[in-house]
Structure formats: structure tokens, C-alpha cells
Amino acid sequence: MGRVIFNRYYLAIRTSQMNEQLKMDHSKMQHIGAPGKENQNHHTMMIADFKKRFYLVLILTVPILLLSTIIQRFMGVDWSFSGSSYILLALSSFVFVYGGWPFLTGLVDEVKTKKPGMMLLIGFAITVAYGYSTAVVFGLKGMDFFWELDTLILIMLLGHWIEMRSIVGASRELALLVALMPDNAHLVISDKVKDVKTDTLKAGDIVLIKPGERVSADGIIIEGESYLNESMLTGESKPVKKEKGDKVIAGSVNGNGSFTLTVSHTEKDSFLSQVIKLVDDAQQSKSKTQLLADTAAKWLTVIALATGLTTFFYWYLTGHPLAFAIERMVTVIVICCPHALGLAVPLVVARSTSLAAKYGLLIKNRNAFEDSRKITTVVFDKTGTLTMGKFEVSKVVPLKKGLEEGELIRMAAALEQKSEHPIASGILQKAKNLKIAIPPAADFKAITGEGVQATVEHKKVLVVSPGYLKENKITVPGDFKANDTETVVFVIIADELAGYIALSDEIRPESSGAIKALKQENIKSLLLTGDNLKVAASVSKTLGMDSFMAEVLPGQKQEKIKELQKKGEFVAMTGDGVNDAPALAQADIGIAVGSGSDIAAETAGIILVNSNPKDIVSLILFGKATYRKMIQNLIWATGYNVVALPLAAGVLYNEGIMLNPAAGAALMALSTIVVAINASLLKVKSMN
């Protein structure tokens, strides 16, 4: 699409507003997609402007056609009268200035910025047509084609009106995301509830959420429970039960219950705001396909001008009338407008990125998303992705003489109370069930990918993985046993191996279907985990995966990815975005899974809000579908020129086949509409 229309009426409207509204007060943030708000129709006004210009030009088209000599000859009538040519000039002048104003100003802007495109071509074409026809009225020998000028502008206005509606429609999902945040919040102060603006909330505030309301801030429930609909944020249609201690996301729709929450952070740092920023950034970013389309559009502009001028001189110098030569030139220039070509990729980008966000697929890197079609191997982290990530203690085995099971849990829980790992939750839940008083821990330190350590009651305590023992050459007693489904952590107290705790993590019901779907796409699946060999083998076998690697440390995961790449595999790595950062960065495509903290995973190109393995399959299929749409649009946008351009130039003139400017404009508008409709048909194929 032409730079002026696309940048001015789309990016300038949507992008600048989105970015500014994330920084400004919340009432302004509501202006997009929220009927009745001040200035909320800024982008709609652009559509209304084209619509108004179109209808007014349409009304004037009737008298212009009736007063045109060539139309009268076609109809076999003669309605000319003294001064009729001047009335025709007056009406056409209004159409030229009023109807052609967007194209004329666009021409000036493209000349000023030295970025020639569609506006320059259209502006040049209608200016030449108007100038020549005006000269005919004042005595130049020839025949005017005011009617062609009028119908050309009419069709161009219609095309742009439809196009603007398509562009706004493509980003409607993003606008809906912006509209999710409520204006007001119920702030709890002592025993009173006060309504305040959402953007004034700060971390630590307590907020009341009433039945049926949207959650006003990210936070943790401190009292009450309810079912929340998070479908517009996660793509998960089933309401999720939330109770004390659970995290909630701003914008979610509350059910019949009520609850109070402690605000985690301000509105600008909320999950929803970060989602909107990610989507907006991705829509603005240019992929390799977009850069290719931009380059092609620039060359098509040059070709249009060169071909148009060549056509003019050919016909004029071969003895044809000046009017005929100008008509051929104008038609060629109109046909060659890089309108559909410039729109082909941006419309798909806007549609795919915003639609993906609706289904919990957040695209940070456009190239990574488009390259998902190349994936040959998906490497899965286990915990929380293929499994539920909810560990329950199944076995507590003291190895130190005189040490009881409760004491082993007590010391481990002291460390795990400062960790957010699923294993920590399982141990803490066990301590709670046993009603064990957990002592404080000092000097807490996370050992990346291997466990945690701290000082408890003046003793150095570690809770670590089997890999830590192996790396530090700590011998495990011969009677150590763990079944194939258990994850084991060892507890070391005062540099002595004190015992181990076995936990079980259930495989997600969706995992099997995800692996099966990958096989159908001829994509290999591989399990890469720091867990023990038996657990990894069991999970891999149960799910029917192609291979597995167990007891792998975070640093080693990166090397494993490199090994796969050296074998020629195009690798997608899924992980939590923190411990798996090196592997995510090394992979051809890094996919961070999980909500909340994962939104900030800098190393991942794509973020999946839900830790659902089927979303990875949906992502790959959607990436392929998006790329197909881009290619289809590019083929159509360039291919129609192969047929239309020779006809416009008049290569079949001797056979009686020739296009006039209006027909050229109609074809060009049709190509744009086809591209817009094709982009709008893009859908996310959900695997759920």
C-alpha cells in the first residue's frame, strides 16, 4: 500500500495512540474501541471522510457522465448546449479538488519525503487528466475525458474506503484488548471502599472486585473466591476458579463471587499493558517478507512512471491523438499503482498479530513467527509444559541416622518458601499438611538449574537436583530408589547428605495430542530436562516422543540445541524464559511458555500465555497459515499486473481490446479488495 495512506491513516492513528495511551491516563486509553468516549472515533473519522467524499463524487458523477460528449455518442443523444462544457469543467474541477484531495496531498508528501509510491502515481495521473481536459475546454484540439477522471477518482475513493475498513478490522482484536481495562477501581481503605481511577492504583493497594466486574489490576487474592473468565487474555474459554493466594490478571471478567486483592504493580506494568505493547511492537516491526514487499512496491512505482511515459511517447510519436496517448499513460500508471502490493503484507501482519494475542500467542519477533513454518524439531522442557507443574510429595526418605521425615521436610521448606518453583510449592504444601512450623532462612541463593541454598538455624542447607550430586561427585546410597514417575530432590545439611524427597507431577492431558499433531506435521519432538533419567524416559515413552535428554543443566541445554542445529535441524525451544534463557537464545525460535513473569522473557521470540503444549502446535500451524496468506497476497498483488499492464499499454489495441483509466482503476481497486478479503480470512486453528 502507498506509504502515505498506510502510515498516515493507519499507523499514525493506531500506533501513536496505542503507545501514548499506555503512558497516559486510563480514560484516554479507553478511547479506542469504546463507543461514546471523547476522541474515540479518530480512526473512524478517516473512514467517514472517504465515505463522504465517495458519495458526493458519486452524486456528481451522474451530471458529469450526461454532459460528456463520448457518453452522449455512446447513448446516441446530443444534450450539449451553450456553456455545457464550462459546467462540465466546474463539476469536474470540484471532483478533482475535493475527491482527489487525499491523493494530491499524498503526492506532495511523497515528493517531500522523497519516497515515491501510490499517492504520487494517482496524484500524477489525475493531474495530467484534469490538466489536459481543461486545456481542451479552452481551445486545445482534442477530446476531454472528464468522465474518466471522475470515475477514476470515484473508484479510488471507494477502494480506499473499503481498505480503511479492512485495516481497522484487522486490528480490532488489539483495540478490544485496550478496551478490557475498566476505568474505575474499588479501593479499600481501612473499612471504607472508595472509587478511584484505575491508573492511580499502585503496588500494595487493596482492591475490591464485585460480581460481574472486570478485574481492575494484576494482583493476588487475599480474601474471597470466584470463577474468572480470562478468554480475551489467554484464549482459554473455560472460567478458572480463583481463591486466596491465586494470581489474577487485570481485564479478566469476574463471575458471581466477590474478592479483594493486593495490587502487584501499576497499570503500565500490568500483564495486559505488556501484551498490548508486545502486539503493537510486533505489528510495527518489519519481517523479511514485509521488507521484500516494500522493495517490490518501490520498484513498481519506478516501473509505473517509466512504463507510463514510454507508453505515452510510443502512441503519440506513432501518429495517434494526444488525448489517446495521455489516456494510455494514465491507465498504465493507475494499473501499476503498488497499492495492493504495499497492503499485501501489512494487513496480514496486523490481522495475525492481534488475532494471535486473542488466543494467547504473543509475537515479539515477526521473523521468528514467520519462520515457524521451517521447524523440524520442537524441544520441550518438561515441568509445567508437558506436565501439570503441580508437584505432590510422594516419598520422604531420611538418609542421616536419627533424622525424621518431618525434620527433613521442615529444613527443605525453610528454603523453598523463598522459591516459586513448582517443586517448592509441593514441599511447602506437605509442610502445611503436616502442620510444621517453618523456620526462617538467611543468605538465600538460587543455584541456577540445580536447586537452592540458604542458612537455617546456623546450618548451611541445600535442596538440589541429582545433577548437582553428580557434578559435585556426591555418592548416593545404594538403597536409593525412585520410580519412573517421581522427581527427586536431595537435602544436604551442614555438608552432609541428609535425605531426599520424591515428588510426582502428572502429565497434562493435552500433551499426548500435541505430540501426535507434531508427528502429523512431520516435526520431531524431543524432551530436554534436568530431571532424572527414569522420569524423562517414562514421560517420553508415555507421550510417544522421538527422543529425550535427561539430567541436563541449563548451560548444557544450550549445547544440546547447538548439537541439533549442527545436524541440520531447525529447532524451536520451549522453556520458562528464565532458567532456559541460554537455550531459548540459541534455538532458531525461542518460545517462552507460561503467563505472568514469562511476559518479560527477553530471549524468546514468541510467548505462549498458557503453559499448554497444544498452543505450540497451534502456533506452528498459524505461522504456516500466515505465511501462506502473505505469499498469496504478494502473488495476487504482483500477478495481476502481468495481465493488466500490457492491456493498459494497448498491446491488443489492434484486436479491439483496450482498458480505459476507469477500468484500470477498477482492476486496481479489485486487487486491493481481494488482498484485504484474503487477509481477513486468516484464522487461528485451535488445537484445544
Secondary structure, 3 states (H helix, E strand, C coil): CCHHHHHHHHHHHHHHHHHHHHHCCHHHHCCCCCCCCCCCCHHHHHHHHHHHHHHHHHHHHHHHHHHCHHHHHHHCCCCCCCCHHHHHHHHHHHHHHHHCHHHHHHHHHHHHHCCCCHHHHHHHHHHHHHHHHHHHHCCCCCCCCHHHHHHHHHHHHHHHHHHHHHHHHHCHHHHHHHCCCCCEEEEEECCEEEEEEHHHCCCCCEEEECCCCECCCCEEEEEECEEEECHHHHCCCCCEEECCCCEECCCCEECCCCEEEEECCCHHHCHHHHHHHHHHHHHHCCCHHHHHHHHHHHHHHHHHHHHHHHHHHHHHHCCCCHHHHHHHHHHHHHHCCCHHHHHHHHHHHHHHHHHHHHCCEEECCHHHHHHHHHCCEEEECHHHHHECCCCEEEEEEECCCCCCHHHHHHHHHHHHCCCCCHHHHHHHHHHHHCCCCCCCCEEEEEECCCEEEEEECCEEEEEECHHHHHHCCCCCCCCCCCCCCEEEEEEEECCEEEEEEEEECCECHHHHHHHHHHHHCCCEEEEECCCCHHHHHHHHHHHCCCEEECCCCHHHHHHHHHHHHHCCCCEEEEECCCCCHHHHHHCCEEEEECCHHHHHCCCCCEEECCCCHHHHHHHHHHHHHHHHHHHHHHHHHHHHHHHHHHHHHCCCHHHCCCCCHHHHHHHHHHHHHHHHHHHHCCCCCCCC
